[in-house]
């Protein structure tokens, strides 16, 4: 299962792949696992030159024993698996991998907010990579920025309205597409094949946009009612 825990056999396949000179991407594809799973596994267990499947599997078991969560605490490896699965799902919706990783990190943090420095440390990537991903998320209105006056830095926040804002941004985009397609149909002539095709495109995006707005308002009403209970 993509994002799940590696088995002994998985680790043997990683070792075989490294011995064959395969890249991490090729090994991940062979296992049907996220690339981050393979890179983290190898880095934790001797690197590409020192990785051994049996030793890696035993070391992982020992780490799991030492890090058994106390009552009320979270299993770190299980949380890592959830983060990887979340990332893969977001990538499948069209987000770039780095943007998906940043979004997953924000959603799985109890505070729902992180600074750029915290994201950089957590994801072990460059500040420029985080900045680019945040820019994409802000453009889609999936995160908001808030200044922390005490630390003189910005915090990036996921709040209850994050998905609502992103959904509404999508609805507005559909409205723009509908207006463009209908205008283009008039320019080309609605009776022409191209004009008729664009008119249908406009009708489609207008219908979908209206349905999105209606669904968003229904969700907002249901959410507000739940908060009042």
C-alpha positions as CSV (number, residue, x, y, z in Angstrom):
1,X,0.0,0.0,0.0
2,X,1.5,3.4,-1.0
3,X,2.5,5.3,2.1
4,X,2.2,2.2,4.4
5,X,5.1,0.7,6.4
6,X,7.8,-1.1,4.5
7,X,8.0,-4.9,4.7
8,X,11.1,-7.0,4.9
9,X,10.6,-7.9,1.2
10,X,10.2,-4.2,0.3
11,X,13.6,-3.6,1.9
12,X,15.2,-6.5,0.0
13,X,13.9,-4.9,-3.2
14,X,15.4,-1.6,-2.2
15,X,18.7,-3.2,-1.6
16,X,18.5,-5.1,-4.9
17,X,17.6,-1.8,-6.7
18,X,20.6,0.0,-5.2
19,X,22.9,-2.9,-6.2
20,X,21.6,-2.7,-9.8
21,X,22.3,1.0,-9.9
22,X,18.7,2.1,-10.1
23,X,17.7,5.6,-9.0
24,X,15.5,6.2,-6.0
25,X,12.7,7.1,-8.4
26,X,13.0,3.8,-10.3
27,X,13.1,1.9,-7.0
28,X,10.0,3.7,-5.7
29,X,8.2,2.9,-9.0
30,X,9.1,-0.7,-8.7
31,X,7.7,-0.8,-5.2
32,X,4.7,1.4,-6.0
33,X,5.8,3.6,-3.1
34,X,6.2,7.3,-2.7
35,X,9.7,8.5,-3.6
36,X,10.0,10.1,-0.1
37,X,9.5,6.7,1.5
38,X,12.5,5.2,-0.3
39,X,14.8,8.2,0.2
40,X,14.1,8.4,3.9
41,X,14.5,4.6,4.3
42,X,17.9,4.6,2.7
43,X,19.1,7.7,4.5
44,X,18.1,6.3,7.9
45,X,19.9,3.0,7.3
46,X,23.4,3.6,6.0
47,X,22.9,5.5,2.8
48,X,23.1,4.1,-0.8
49,X,26.5,2.5,-0.2
50,X,25.8,1.0,3.2
51,X,22.2,0.0,2.9
52,X,21.5,-3.7,3.9
53,X,17.9,-5.0,3.9
54,X,18.2,-7.3,6.9
55,X,20.0,-4.8,9.1
56,X,17.6,-2.0,8.0
57,X,14.6,-4.1,8.9
58,X,16.0,-5.1,12.3
59,X,17.1,-1.5,13.0
60,X,13.6,-0.3,12.2
61,X,12.0,-2.9,14.6
62,X,14.4,-1.7,17.3
63,X,13.6,1.9,16.8
64,X,9.9,1.1,16.9
65,X,10.3,-0.7,20.2
66,X,12.2,2.3,21.7
67,X,9.7,4.8,20.4
68,X,6.5,3.1,21.5
69,X,4.1,6.0,22.1
70,X,2.9,6.6,25.6
71,X,-0.9,6.7,26.1
72,X,-2.2,9.7,24.3
73,X,0.9,10.1,22.2
74,X,1.1,9.5,18.4
75,X,3.0,6.7,16.6
76,X,5.7,8.7,14.7
77,X,5.9,6.2,11.9
78,X,2.2,6.0,11.5
79,X,2.0,9.8,11.3
80,X,4.8,9.8,8.6
81,X,2.7,7.2,6.6
82,X,-0.4,9.5,6.9
83,X,1.6,12.4,5.7
84,X,3.0,10.5,2.7
85,X,-0.5,9.3,1.8
86,X,-1.9,12.8,2.1
87,X,0.9,14.1,-0.2
88,X,0.2,11.4,-2.8
89,X,-3.5,12.2,-2.9
90,X,-2.8,15.9,-3.3
91,X,-0.3,15.3,-6.1
92,X,-3.0,13.2,-7.9
93,X,-5.3,16.3,-7.8
94,X,-2.7,18.3,-9.7
95,X,-0.6,20.0,-7.0
96,X,3.2,19.8,-7.5
97,X,4.8,17.4,-5.1
98,X,6.5,20.1,-3.0
99,X,3.3,22.1,-2.7
100,X,1.5,18.9,-1.7
101,X,4.1,18.2,1.0
102,X,3.8,21.7,2.4
103,X,0.0,21.5,2.5
104,X,0.2,18.1,4.2
105,X,2.6,19.4,6.8
106,X,0.2,22.3,7.6
107,X,-2.8,20.1,7.9
108,X,-1.2,17.5,10.1
109,X,0.2,20.1,12.6
110,X,-2.1,20.5,15.6
111,X,-1.6,24.3,15.5
112,X,-2.5,24.4,11.8
113,X,0.3,26.9,11.3
114,X,4.1,26.9,10.6
115,X,6.7,29.4,9.6
116,X,8.8,29.0,6.5
117,X,11.8,28.1,8.7
118,X,9.8,25.3,10.5
119,X,8.6,24.0,7.1
120,X,12.2,24.0,5.8
121,X,13.4,22.0,8.8
122,X,10.5,19.6,8.7
123,X,10.7,18.8,5.0
124,X,14.5,19.2,4.8
125,X,14.3,21.3,1.7
126,X,15.5,24.8,0.7
127,X,13.7,28.0,1.7
128,X,13.2,28.7,-1.9
129,X,11.3,25.5,-2.4
130,X,9.0,26.3,0.5
131,X,8.5,29.9,-0.7
132,X,7.5,28.7,-4.2
133,X,5.0,26.1,-2.7
134,X,3.5,28.7,-0.4
135,X,3.0,31.1,-3.3
136,X,1.1,28.4,-5.2
137,X,-1.1,27.7,-2.1
138,X,-1.8,31.4,-1.5
139,X,-2.7,31.8,-5.2
140,X,-5.3,29.1,-4.7
141,X,-6.3,30.6,-1.3
142,X,-5.6,27.3,0.5
143,X,-3.5,29.0,3.1
144,X,-3.4,32.5,4.6
145,X,-0.4,34.5,5.9
146,X,-0.3,36.1,9.3
147,X,2.5,38.2,10.8
148,X,3.9,37.1,14.1
149,X,5.0,40.4,15.7
150,X,7.0,38.7,18.5
151,X,9.2,36.7,16.1
152,X,9.0,39.2,13.2
153,X,8.2,36.5,10.7
154,X,5.2,35.2,8.8
155,X,3.2,32.2,9.8
156,X,1.3,30.2,7.2
157,X,-2.1,29.1,8.4
158,X,-4.7,26.4,7.6
159,X,-8.0,27.4,9.2
160,X,-11.6,26.2,9.1
161,X,-12.2,28.4,6.0
162,X,-9.2,27.2,4.0
163,X,-11.1,24.7,1.8
164,X,-14.1,27.0,1.5
165,X,-11.9,29.8,0.2
166,X,-10.1,27.4,-2.3
167,X,-13.5,26.1,-3.4
168,X,-14.8,29.6,-4.0
169,X,-11.7,30.5,-5.9
170,X,-12.3,27.5,-8.1
171,X,-15.9,28.6,-8.7
172,X,-14.7,32.1,-9.7
173,X,-12.3,30.5,-12.1
174,X,-15.1,28.5,-13.7
175,X,-17.1,31.7,-14.1
176,X,-14.2,33.4,-15.9
177,X,-13.9,30.4,-18.2
178,X,-17.6,30.4,-18.9
179,X,-17.6,34.2,-19.8
180,X,-14.5,33.7,-22.0
181,X,-15.9,30.7,-23.9
182,X,-19.2,32.4,-24.5
183,X,-17.5,35.6,-25.8
184,X,-15.3,33.5,-28.0
185,X,-18.3,31.7,-29.4
186,X,-19.9,35.0,-30.4
187,X,-16.6,36.1,-32.1
188,X,-16.4,32.8,-34.1
189,X,-20.1,32.7,-34.7
190,X,-22.4,30.5,-32.7
191,X,-23.6,28.7,-35.8
192,X,-20.0,27.5,-36.7
193,X,-18.7,24.2,-35.4
194,X,-16.0,26.0,-33.3
195,X,-18.5,28.6,-32.0
196,X,-20.9,25.9,-31.0
197,X,-18.2,23.9,-29.3
198,X,-17.1,27.0,-27.3
199,X,-20.7,27.8,-26.4
200,X,-21.1,24.3,-24.9
201,X,-17.9,24.9,-23.0
202,X,-19.3,28.1,-21.6
203,X,-22.5,26.4,-20.6
204,X,-20.7,23.6,-18.9
205,X,-18.5,25.9,-16.8
206,X,-21.4,28.1,-15.9
207,X,-23.4,25.1,-14.7
208,X,-20.5,23.7,-12.7
209,X,-19.6,27.1,-11.2
210,X,-23.2,27.7,-10.0
211,X,-23.3,24.2,-8.6
212,X,-20.0,24.8,-6.7
213,X,-21.4,28.0,-5.2
214,X,-24.6,26.3,-4.1
215,X,-22.6,23.4,-2.5
216,X,-20.3,25.8,-0.7
217,X,-23.1,27.8,0.8
218,X,-24.9,24.6,1.9
219,X,-21.6,23.4,3.6
220,X,-21.2,26.7,5.3
221,X,-24.7,26.6,6.7
222,X,-24.2,23.0,7.9
223,X,-20.8,23.9,9.4
224,X,-22.1,26.9,11.3
225,X,-25.0,25.0,12.6
226,X,-22.6,22.3,13.9
227,X,-20.4,24.9,15.6
228,X,-23.5,26.3,17.5
229,X,-24.3,22.9,19.1
